[in-house]
Amino acid sequence: MFKRTAIALSAITLFAAPALAMTTPSSVTVDSFNKEHVIASLQQRGVNAQDVERWGSFIRAFVKQADGTVKSELFKPDTLTPATNLADAN
């Protein structure tokens, strides 16, 4: 009886593993992008960033202008300097 139960549990485990793997996120690494840190760093540089996100190999910041409008601007992720053209991509 014990042997049958052990074999049955082993079989269930073998068949369930692929199904569980399919429901697990494909990326388990910790994302090193810290929104709050990037916003604070841009604000220290005089950029009135309201929000940021990754945008390809750039940081895309939503910057509040003097007239109250919000403009999207690209920055290099390593230096947080403005990306002057798309050839600046790493």
Backbone hydrogen bonds, N-H to C=O, Kabsch-Sander energy under -0.5 kcal/mol:
donor,donor_aa,acceptor,acceptor_aa,energy
5,T,1,M,-2.2
6,A,2,F,-2.5
7,I,3,K,-2.2
8,A,4,R,-2.7
9,L,5,T,-2.6
10,S,6,A,-2.1
11,A,7,I,-2.4
12,I,8,A,-2.4
13,T,9,L,-2.3
14,L,10,S,-2.4
15,F,11,A,-2.2
16,A,12,I,-2.4
17,A,13,T,-1.8
19,A,15,F,-0.7
20,L,16,A,-2.6
21,A,17,A,-2.3
22,M,18,P,-1.6
23,T,19,A,-0.9
24,T,20,L,-0.9
28,V,26,S,-0.6
34,N,32,S,-0.6
35,K,33,F,-0.7
38,V,34,N,-2.3
39,I,35,K,-2.9
40,A,36,E,-2.4
41,S,37,H,-2.5
42,L,38,V,-2.5
43,Q,39,I,-2.5
44,Q,40,A,-2.1
45,R,41,S,-1.0
46,G,43,Q,-1.5
47,V,42,L,-2.6
48,N,46,G,-0.6
49,A,47,V,-2.1
50,Q,62,F,-3.5
51,D,62,F,-0.9
53,E,60,R,-1.9
55,W,58,F,-2.7
58,F,55,W,-1.9
59,I,75,F,-2.7
60,R,53,E,-3.0
60,R,58,F,-0.5
61,A,59,I,-0.6
61,A,73,E,-3.3
62,F,51,D,-2.9
63,V,61,A,-0.8
63,V,71,K,-3.4
64,K,48,N,-2.6
65,Q,69,T,-3.6
68,G,65,Q,-1.7
71,K,63,V,-3.1
73,E,61,A,-2.8
75,F,59,I,-2.5
76,K,81,T,-2.9
80,L,76,K,-2.5
83,A,74,L,-2.4
84,T,82,P,-0.7
88,D,85,N,-1.9
89,A,86,L,-1.3
